[in-house]
Amino acid sequence: MDTSDTAFVAVLAIGALVVLVLVLFGALSVLGTFDPSPSEDPGPGFMMTETPEGSPARPPTGTSDDQGTNGTETEGTDEAAVAVETGRDGRGDSE
């Protein structure tokens, strides 16, 4: 076995190790035991997806007495939208 054969075997061994490590990390990622993303402080460019304690998840869209956000009455808006979607007023896509 000369030096060119030894170098070829060494390159194959290193390549096999690299492939083995990549397959191992891929399998661990799929199984959920390895998370390559940082779980600590994400930094200043991170957009927060959860709301802080005490703040609503979404702004309120209305109240039980059908008031809009500016306090004006929005009577019948929901009923008209449902009627148009379901075709109950003759303008919908009903057959």
N, CA, C and O of each residue as an XYZ file, in Angstrom:
380
protein
N       0.855     -1.180      0.000
C       0.000      0.000      0.000
C       0.897      1.238      0.000
O       1.661      1.456      0.940
N       0.804      2.033     -1.038
C       1.668      3.213     -1.118
C       0.935      4.454     -0.609
O      -0.189      4.357     -0.115
N       1.572      5.616     -0.729
C       1.025      6.845     -0.146
C      -0.260      7.298     -0.824
O      -1.125      7.864     -0.156
N      -0.417      7.072     -2.115
C      -1.645      7.508     -2.783
C      -2.845      6.688     -2.303
O      -3.950      7.215     -2.182
N      -2.626      5.401     -2.032
C      -3.709      4.578     -1.491
C      -4.070      5.013     -0.075
O      -5.246      5.050      0.287
N      -3.063      5.342      0.721
C      -3.302      5.792      2.096
C      -4.061      7.116      2.104
O      -4.978      7.298      2.905
N      -3.690      8.035      1.228
C      -4.383      9.324      1.148
C      -5.831      9.127      0.704
O      -6.734      9.789      1.217
N      -6.052      8.232     -0.235
C      -7.406      7.963     -0.716
C      -8.282      7.393      0.402
O      -9.437      7.793      0.552
N      -7.742      6.473      1.174
C      -8.482      5.880      2.292
C      -8.756      6.935      3.362
O      -9.833      6.939      3.958
N      -7.802      7.826      3.613
C      -7.993      8.884      4.609
C      -9.098      9.843      4.178
O      -9.923     10.249      4.996
N      -9.117     10.205      2.900
C     -10.162     11.104      2.390
C     -11.526     10.427      2.488
O     -12.508     11.064      2.869
N     -11.593      9.154      2.151
C     -12.858      8.424      2.272
C     -13.329      8.346      3.725
O     -14.520      8.487      4.001
N     -12.401      8.125      4.648
C     -12.761      8.032      6.064
C     -13.277      9.370      6.588
O     -14.263      9.412      7.324
N     -12.615     10.457      6.213
C     -13.064     11.790      6.647
C     -14.436     12.104      6.046
O     -15.305     12.634      6.738
N     -14.633     11.788      4.787
C     -15.934     12.005      4.152
C     -17.032     11.194      4.813
O     -18.147     11.683      4.993
N     -16.723      9.957      5.175
C     -17.709      9.111      5.851
C     -18.066      9.677      7.220
O     -19.228      9.628      7.626
N     -17.081     10.213      7.935
C     -17.357     10.831      9.236
C     -18.242     12.068      9.094
O     -19.156     12.274      9.892
N     -17.975     12.884      8.089
C     -18.789     14.085      7.861
C     -20.231     13.687      7.550
O     -21.168     14.269      8.097
N     -20.407     12.708      6.683
C     -21.759     12.247      6.342
C     -22.448     11.673      7.571
O     -23.638     11.915      7.775
N     -21.731     10.921      8.389
C     -22.301     10.340      9.600
C     -22.768     11.423     10.569
O     -23.851     11.314     11.144
N     -21.964     12.461     10.753
C     -22.343     13.559     11.648
C     -23.572     14.287     11.112
O     -24.479     14.611     11.880
N     -23.615     14.547      9.814
C     -24.775     15.228      9.238
C     -26.044     14.393      9.375
O     -27.107     14.927      9.690
N     -25.941     13.110      9.145
C     -27.107     12.225      9.298
C     -27.547     12.179     10.753
O     -28.745     12.172     11.032
N     -26.605     12.147     11.681
C     -26.941     12.124     13.101
C     -27.676     13.395     13.510
O     -28.705     13.318     14.181
N     -27.166     14.565     13.117
C     -27.845     15.816     13.453
C     -29.211     15.906     12.781
O     -30.161     16.411     13.380
N     -29.318     15.429     11.562
C     -30.615     15.427     10.886
C     -31.623     14.551     11.594
O     -32.782     14.937     11.743
N     -31.200     13.375     12.035
C     -32.102     12.473     12.753
C     -32.512     13.071     14.094
O     -33.673     12.965     14.491
N     -31.575     13.694     14.787
C     -31.914     14.312     16.068
C     -32.853     15.500     15.884
O     -33.716     15.734     16.729
N     -32.702     16.245     14.807
C     -33.599     17.367     14.540
C     -35.006     16.868     14.256
O     -35.982     17.453     14.726
N     -35.114     15.796     13.494
C     -36.430     15.238     13.181
C     -37.093     14.706     14.443
O     -38.297     14.874     14.633
N     -36.317     14.069     15.298
C     -36.875     13.529     16.534
C     -37.184     14.620     17.555
O     -37.893     14.365     18.528
N     -36.668     15.819     17.353
C     -36.963     16.932     18.241
C     -36.059     17.033     19.446
O     -36.335     17.824     20.348
N     -35.003     16.270     19.495
C     -34.116     16.338     20.649
C     -32.964     17.299     20.442
O     -32.246     17.614     21.391
N     -32.776     17.768     19.232
C     -31.693     18.707     18.943
C     -32.287     19.908     18.238
O     -32.893     19.770     17.175
N     -32.119     21.096     18.825
C     -32.640     22.318     18.233
C     -31.465     23.219     17.890
O     -30.837     23.772     18.792
N     -31.148     23.383     16.594
C     -29.991     24.199     16.239
C     -30.200     25.693     16.473
O     -29.230     26.451     16.479
N     -31.450     26.135     16.667
C     -31.696     27.559     16.891
C     -31.437     27.898     18.357
O     -31.654     27.062     19.233
N     -30.981     29.104     18.625
C     -30.712     29.481     20.014
C     -32.008     29.642     20.795
O     -32.979     30.203     20.289
N     -32.020     29.154     22.016
C     -33.230     29.261     22.825
C     -33.114     30.380     23.858
O     -34.069     30.645     24.588
N     -31.992     31.020     23.926
C     -31.798     32.112     24.875
C     -32.293     33.427     24.268
O     -33.172     33.416     23.405
N     -31.744     34.542     24.704
C     -32.137     35.864     24.224
C     -31.910     35.956     22.718
O     -30.772     35.820     22.268
N     -32.959     36.183     21.924
C     -32.800     36.182     20.475
C     -32.121     37.418     19.910
O     -31.661     37.385     18.769
N     -32.041     38.501     20.661
C     -31.367     39.687     20.167
C     -32.334     40.781     19.770
O     -33.548     40.604     19.871
N     -31.808     41.920     19.315
C     -32.658     43.082     19.059
C     -33.532     42.963     17.812
O     -34.561     43.635     17.740
N     -33.174     42.149     16.840
C     -33.960     42.074     15.614
C     -35.081     41.064     15.664
O     -35.695     40.771     14.638
N     -35.359     40.529     16.827
C     -36.349     39.459     16.961
C     -37.737     40.043     17.153
O     -37.921     40.943     17.972
N     -38.726     39.539     16.405
C     -40.101     39.999     16.561
C     -40.806     39.095     17.571
O     -40.849     37.876     17.401
N     -41.350     39.694     18.606
C     -41.990     38.913     19.650
C     -43.350     38.414     19.172
O     -44.139     39.190     18.634
N     -43.630     37.132     19.363
C     -44.905     36.578     18.925
C     -45.900     36.467     20.061
O     -47.102     36.388     19.810
N     -45.445     36.458     21.289
C     -46.352     36.381     22.421
C     -46.574     37.775     22.982
O     -45.688     38.628     22.926
N     -47.768     37.996     23.526
C     -48.066     39.296     24.106
C     -47.631     39.301     25.564
O     -47.662     38.261     26.222
N     -47.226     40.454     26.074
C     -46.854     40.540     27.485
C     -48.061     40.265     28.380
O     -49.206     40.331     27.933
N     -47.794     39.961     29.629
C     -48.870     39.694     30.579
C     -49.782     40.911     30.700
O     -49.307     42.043     30.789
N     -51.074     40.677     30.702
C     -52.035     41.748     30.917
C     -52.503     42.449     29.665
O     -53.493     43.179     29.724
N     -51.844     42.267     28.532
C     -52.308     42.931     27.322
C     -53.119     41.948     26.491
O     -52.819     40.754     26.479
N     -54.136     42.432     25.799
C     -54.965     41.515     25.009
C     -54.189     40.972     23.815
O     -53.301     41.639     23.286
N     -54.526     39.773     23.401
C     -53.857     39.171     22.258
C     -54.200     39.919     20.979
O     -53.349     40.067     20.102
N     -55.420     40.385     20.865
C     -55.874     41.172     19.713
C     -56.676     42.360     20.218
O     -57.233     42.311     21.315
N     -56.741     43.407     19.444
C     -57.627     44.495     19.856
C     -59.070     44.017     19.773
O     -59.401     43.198     18.916
N     -59.926     44.513     20.645
C     -61.322     44.076     20.610
C     -61.982     44.475     19.295
O     -61.761     45.579     18.797
N     -62.783     43.587     18.737
C     -63.425     43.854     17.449
C     -64.825     44.407     17.611
O     -65.432     44.819     16.623
N     -65.339     44.431     18.777
C     -66.685     44.953     19.013
C     -67.183     44.453     20.346
O     -66.516     43.669     21.022
N     -68.353     44.910     20.717
C     -68.928     44.470     21.981
C     -70.226     43.742     21.706
O     -70.644     43.606     20.556
N     -70.856     43.279     22.760
C     -72.083     42.509     22.591
C     -73.236     43.371     22.087
O     -74.208     42.837     21.553
N     -73.151     44.688     22.244
C     -74.242     45.545     21.763
C     -73.927     46.151     20.395
O     -74.485     47.188     20.036
N     -73.045     45.518     19.634
C     -72.729     45.904     18.257
C     -72.233     47.335     18.129
O     -72.666     48.051     17.226
N     -71.353     47.764     18.992
C     -70.752     49.082     18.844
C     -69.443     48.948     18.100
O     -68.696     47.989     18.301
N     -69.166     49.922     17.233
C     -67.898     49.941     16.521
C     -66.796     50.460     17.409
O     -67.015     50.731     18.589
N     -65.598     50.601     16.841
C     -64.468     51.054     17.644
C     -64.570     52.533     18.000
O     -63.962     52.972     18.976
N     -65.327     53.305     17.228
C     -65.462     54.723     17.549
C     -66.737     55.013     18.326
O     -67.068     56.181     18.533
N     -67.468     53.984     18.764
C     -68.645     54.189     19.585
C     -69.924     54.336     18.796
O     -70.988     54.488     19.396
N     -69.870     54.299     17.474
C     -71.096     54.432     16.688
C     -71.765     53.078     16.543
O     -71.113     52.037     16.624
N     -73.054     53.101     16.332
C     -73.804     51.861     16.163
C     -73.504     51.252     14.804
O     -73.390     51.961     13.804
N     -73.378     49.958     14.778
C     -73.175     49.246     13.517
C     -74.274     48.198     13.375
O     -73.999     47.019     13.152
N     -75.512     48.640     13.507
C     -76.642     47.708     13.492
C     -76.739     46.962     12.174
O     -76.571     47.542     11.101
N     -77.009     45.685     12.268
C     -77.322     44.898     11.095
C     -76.150     44.544     10.208
O     -76.343     43.865      9.199
N     -74.952     44.970     10.532
C     -73.832     44.689      9.634
C     -73.544     43.200      9.576
O     -73.362     42.638      8.496
N     -73.502     42.566     10.732
C     -73.208     41.141     10.752
C     -74.318     40.336     10.084
O     -74.044     39.391      9.345
N     -75.566     40.710     10.343
C     -76.680     39.981      9.747
C     -76.675     40.128      8.232
O     -76.949     39.166      7.515
N     -76.364     41.327      7.738
C     -76.334     41.545      6.289
C     -75.198     40.750      5.651
O     -75.367     40.188      4.569
N     -74.059     40.700      6.306
C     -72.933     39.946      5.756
C     -73.250     38.458      5.701
O     -72.908     37.783      4.730
N     -73.901     37.948      6.737
C     -74.282     36.535      6.746
C     -75.313     36.270      5.668
O     -75.250     35.244      4.992
N     -76.264     37.180      5.496
C     -77.306     36.991      4.488
C     -76.712     36.981      3.089
O     -77.137     36.189      2.248
N     -75.733     37.848      2.823
C     -75.111     37.883      1.497
C     -74.318     36.606      1.257
O     -74.375     36.033      0.168
N     -73.574     36.155      2.275
C     -72.778     34.942      2.101
C     -73.646     33.713      1.902
O     -73.307     32.839      1.104
N     -74.750     33.633      2.608
C     -75.587     32.439      2.530
C     -76.630     32.528      1.428
O     -77.259     31.522      1.099
N     -76.825     33.690      0.856
C     -77.780     33.837     -0.239
C     -79.209     34.002      0.224
O     -80.132     33.806     -0.566
N     -79.423     34.356      1.481
C     -80.783     34.478      1.995
C     -81.488     35.738      1.506
O     -82.712     35.824      1.597
N     -80.761     36.698      0.998
C     -81.429     37.915      0.552
C     -81.553     37.966     -0.968
O     -81.971     38.985     -1.518
N     -81.198     36.890     -1.649
C     -81.359     36.849     -3.093
C     -80.152     37.309     -3.869
O     -80.132     37.174     -5.092
N     -79.120     37.859     -3.198
C     -77.941     38.336     -3.916
C     -76.771     37.372     -3.834
O     -75.750     37.602     -4.482
N     -76.885     36.305     -3.065
C     -75.769     35.383     -2.869
C     -75.649     34.374     -3.991
O     -76.312     34.487     -5.022
N     -74.795     33.388     -3.779
C     -74.539     32.367     -4.791
C     -75.424     31.149     -4.624
O     -75.039     30.055     -5.039
N     -76.590     31.301     -4.033
C     -77.444     30.131     -3.809
C     -78.071     29.683     -5.117
O     -78.333     30.495     -6.004
N     -78.303     28.409     -5.224
C     -78.876     27.823     -6.445
C     -80.368     27.713     -6.298
O     -81.045     27.245     -7.214
